[in-house]
Amino acid sequence: MVNYYCEYCGTKSSSINSLTAGSCIRHPEGKGRHKLYEGSEKSKYQCKYCGTSASSISSLTAGTCIRHPKGSVKGKHSPTL
């Protein structure tokens, strides 16, 4: 079975349709839908801005990033593909 994940919060779903239909608590604009993470499942996920790693997308995106393009600690970590 294939799993699909939200790039912003790590929510897991068995279908793209059900994933992208849901509201995301970590959407960068404060309110919005889940965004499909287009990378593969990994044992470790790294932030594309600062290199911080975590064992899941949800753990990674929970923290603020010191090298985020919006400014230091003004955005969440974002997983690499």
Summary of the structure (lengths in Angstrom):
residues: 81
radius of gyration: 12.1
end to end distance: 20.3
largest distance: 38.5
contacts: 222
relative contact order: 0.22
helix: 14%
strand: 20%
